[in-house]
Amino acid sequence: LAWKSIGSAELSPNGAWLMYALSPVEGESEVVIRETRGTKEHRFPIGEAPRFGSSVRPGFSADSRWAAFLAYPGTKETKSLRKDKKRITATAVLVDLATGAKTEFEKVRSVSFSGDNPGFVALHRYAPESQEKEKDKWTGSDLLLRELATGQEVNIGNVAEFAFDKAGTRLALLIDAQGLAGN
């Protein structure tokens, strides 16, 4: 039970930071972010996380000043949610690498930095549970766009899919709203 594995290792664009998930065979994991040429290290619990896949993969901003990853509820909370047949949602964690300060965003299903432009991070939230019970199905949910330098946020509703261009200067959105309004 003491055996842990390292997964989803990623090097920052400037090579100054290494981020990886440290996970036991059973139980709660953590993300470790450490300097490659120094002694600074940040550790963050991420609960009982699924193995990193495409939507939960950790990442760095293009200027290597920020890191982001998803955290999940702990073992006890996960069991309780499963028992009550409730949705298990992730929390996005945004870390300022200079200070180690973290900002959390609840009910986020994916996180993406703005390509080669280190200015923004997009946080795609889960759709409300009530939306799943509607007769007229739609897949859009809120997308929170945050400017990293100022902390200013813009919420865009009913986003089904999104992507930044490689340069990070444009954001493409696919809207899917109730009743096709605004699609």
C-alpha positions in Angstrom: 0.0 0.0 0.0 3.0 2.3 0.4 3.9 1.9 -3.3 3.3 5.1 -5.3 3.8 5.7 -9.0 4.6 8.9 -10.9 2.3 9.7 -13.8 1.6 12.5 -16.3 5.0 14.2 -15.9 5.3 17.5 -17.8 8.1 19.9 -18.1 7.4 23.7 -18.3 8.1 25.4 -21.6 11.2 27.1 -20.2 12.4 23.9 -18.5 12.4 25.4 -15.0 9.6 23.4 -13.5 8.5 19.7 -13.5 5.0 18.7 -12.6 3.8 15.2 -12.0 1.1 13.2 -10.3 2.2 11.0 -7.4 -0.5 8.2 -6.9 -0.8 5.2 -4.7 -2.4 2.0 -6.1 -5.5 2.8 -4.0 -6.2 6.1 -2.3 -5.6 9.8 -2.7 -3.1 11.3 -5.1 -1.1 14.6 -5.1 0.4 16.8 -7.7 4.0 17.8 -7.2 5.5 20.8 -8.9 9.2 21.3 -8.4 12.0 23.4 -9.8 14.5 21.5 -12.0 17.5 23.6 -10.9 16.5 24.6 -7.4 14.9 23.4 -4.2 11.5 25.0 -4.4 8.6 22.4 -4.4 4.9 22.8 -4.2 2.6 19.8 -3.3 -1.2 19.8 -3.7 -3.6 17.0 -2.8 -5.8 16.0 -5.7 -8.0 13.4 -4.0 -9.0 10.2 -5.6 -8.2 11.3 -9.1 -8.7 9.1 -12.2 -5.5 8.5 -14.1 -4.7 11.6 -16.1 -6.5 11.6 -19.5 -7.0 14.3 -22.1 -9.4 16.5 -20.1 -7.6 16.2 -16.8 -4.0 16.5 -18.0 -2.0 19.1 -16.0 -0.4 22.0 -17.9 1.8 25.1 -17.8 1.2 28.5 -19.3 3.5 29.4 -22.2 5.5 31.8 -20.1 6.0 29.1 -17.4 4.6 31.4 -14.7 1.4 29.4 -14.1 0.4 25.7 -13.7 -3.1 24.2 -13.7 -4.6 20.8 -12.9 -7.8 19.2 -11.7 -8.4 18.0 -8.1 -11.1 15.6 -7.0 -12.9 14.8 -3.7 -11.2 12.6 -1.2 -11.9 8.9 -0.7 -14.6 9.4 2.0 -16.5 12.1 0.0 -16.2 10.1 -3.2 -17.8 7.0 -1.5 -20.6 9.2 0.0 -21.3 10.8 -3.4 -21.4 7.4 -5.2 -23.7 6.0 -2.4 -26.1 8.9 -2.8 -25.8 8.6 -6.7 -24.6 12.2 -7.0 -22.2 13.5 -9.6 -18.5 13.6 -8.7 -17.0 16.9 -9.9 -13.5 18.2 -10.2 -12.0 21.5 -8.9 -9.6 23.3 -11.1 -6.4 24.5 -9.3 -4.4 27.4 -10.8 -1.0 27.9 -9.2 1.2 31.0 -9.4 4.6 29.3 -9.6 6.5 32.3 -8.2 4.6 32.2 -4.9 3.0 28.8 -4.8 -0.4 30.6 -4.2 -3.3 28.6 -5.5 -6.7 29.7 -6.7 -9.5 27.1 -6.9 -12.5 26.9 -9.2 -15.3 24.5 -8.3 -17.2 22.2 -10.7 -14.7 22.5 -13.6 -14.4 19.6 -16.1 -11.4 20.9 -18.2 -8.7 23.6 -18.1 -6.8 25.1 -21.0 -4.1 27.8 -21.3 -4.2 30.2 -24.3 -1.6 28.5 -26.5 1.6 30.5 -27.1 0.0 33.6 -25.6 0.4 33.3 -21.8 -2.4 35.7 -21.1 -5.5 33.6 -20.4 -6.8 30.4 -19.0 -10.2 28.9 -19.9 -12.1 26.8 -17.3 -15.0 24.8 -18.7 -17.6 24.0 -16.0 -19.9 21.1 -15.7 -23.5 21.6 -16.9 -26.0 21.9 -14.0 -27.4 18.5 -12.9 -30.9 19.8 -13.6 -29.9 20.2 -17.2 -29.4 16.5 -17.5 -33.1 15.9 -16.5 -34.5 18.2 -19.2 -36.5 16.6 -22.0 -34.8 18.9 -24.6 -31.1 17.9 -24.3 -28.3 20.4 -24.8 -24.7 20.1 -23.9 -23.5 23.7 -23.4 -22.2 24.9 -20.0 -20.4 27.9 -18.7 -16.9 28.7 -19.8 -14.9 31.0 -17.5 -12.2 33.0 -19.3 -9.6 34.4 -16.8 -6.9 37.0 -17.7 -3.9 35.7 -15.7 -2.2 39.1 -15.2 -5.2 40.9 -13.7 -7.5 38.1 -12.5 -10.4 39.6 -14.6 -12.9 37.0 -15.5 -15.6 36.7 -18.3 -18.3 34.1 -18.2 -19.5 32.7 -21.5 -22.7 30.6 -21.3 -23.8 27.5 -23.2 -20.4 26.5 -24.5 -20.3 22.9 -25.7 -16.7 22.9 -27.0 -13.9 25.5 -27.2 -10.3 25.8 -28.4 -7.6 28.4 -28.6 -5.6 28.8 -31.8 -1.9 27.9 -31.5 -0.9 31.6 -31.2 -3.4 32.0 -28.4 -4.9 35.1 -29.9 -8.3 33.6 -30.9 -10.8 31.5 -29.0 -13.2 29.3 -31.0 -16.5 28.4 -29.4 -19.3 25.9 -30.2 -22.6 27.0 -28.6 -25.3 24.5 -27.7 -28.1 26.2 -25.8 -31.6 25.1 -24.7 -34.0 25.2 -27.6 -31.2 26.0 -30.0 -31.4 29.6 -28.9 -28.1 31.3 -30.0 -26.6 28.2 -31.5 
